[in-house]
Amino acid sequence: MNAEREKRAQILESEELRQAAILKAEGAKQAVVLEAEGRREAAYRDAEARERSAEAEAKATQMVSDAISKGNRPSTTSLQTAT
């Protein structure tokens, strides 16, 4: 009877260790997934920022080009302050 109790206790203990290992592995997996999602989101936002910057630069260049083609050449001072 005592041996049977010890056997059950060992089984329960090994099951607890197994469950702990499973939970630890699942936590590590979730951490990796969340880190990858964070990196992807950061890359997306960085790309958006670069796109907006390029659009703003293109618009500014177009405005200067339009002004030059109309004969309204901007002074050197205004070009230096625009940059």
C-alpha positions in Angstrom: 0.0 0.0 0.0 2.8 2.4 0.8 4.6 1.5 -2.4 1.5 2.3 -4.3 1.3 5.7 -2.7 4.9 6.4 -3.5 4.3 5.3 -7.1 1.4 7.7 -7.5 3.3 10.5 -5.9 6.2 9.9 -8.4 3.7 9.9 -11.3 2.1 13.1 -10.1 5.5 14.8 -9.6 6.7 13.7 -13.1 3.4 15.0 -14.6 3.9 18.3 -12.8 7.4 18.6 -14.2 6.1 17.7 -17.7 3.4 20.4 -17.5 6.0 23.0 -16.2 8.3 22.2 -19.2 5.3 22.5 -21.6 4.3 25.9 -20.2 7.9 27.1 -20.2 8.2 26.1 -23.9 4.9 27.7 -24.8 6.0 30.9 -23.1 9.2 31.0 -25.0 7.4 30.4 -28.2 5.0 33.2 -27.6 7.9 35.6 -26.7 9.6 34.8 -30.0 6.3 35.4 -31.9 5.7 38.7 -30.2 9.2 39.8 -30.8 8.9 39.0 -34.5 5.6 40.9 -34.7 7.2 43.9 -33.0 10.1 43.9 -35.5 7.7 43.6 -38.4 5.6 46.5 -37.1 8.7 48.7 -36.6 9.9 48.0 -40.1 6.5 48.8 -41.5 6.4 52.2 -39.6 9.9 53.0 -40.7 9.0 52.3 -44.3 5.9 54.5 -44.0 8.0 57.3 -42.5 10.6 57.1 -45.4 7.7 57.1 -47.9 6.2 60.3 -46.4 9.6 61.9 -46.3 10.2 61.1 -50.0 6.8 62.5 -50.9 7.4 65.7 -49.0 10.8 66.1 -50.7 9.3 65.4 -54.1 6.6 68.0 -53.5 9.1 70.6 -52.4 11.2 69.9 -55.4 8.2 70.2 -57.7 7.3 73.6 -56.1 10.8 74.9 -56.7 10.8 73.6 -60.3 7.4 75.2 -60.9 8.6 78.5 -59.5 11.7 78.4 -61.7 9.8 77.5 -64.8 7.4 80.5 -64.2 10.4 82.8 -63.9 10.0 83.4 -60.2 13.4 82.3 -59.2 13.7 82.0 -55.5 16.5 83.9 -53.8 19.5 82.0 -52.4 18.4 83.0 -48.9 14.9 81.4 -49.3 16.4 78.2 -50.7 18.8 78.0 -47.8 16.1 78.4 -45.2 13.9 75.8 -46.9 16.5 73.1 -46.3 
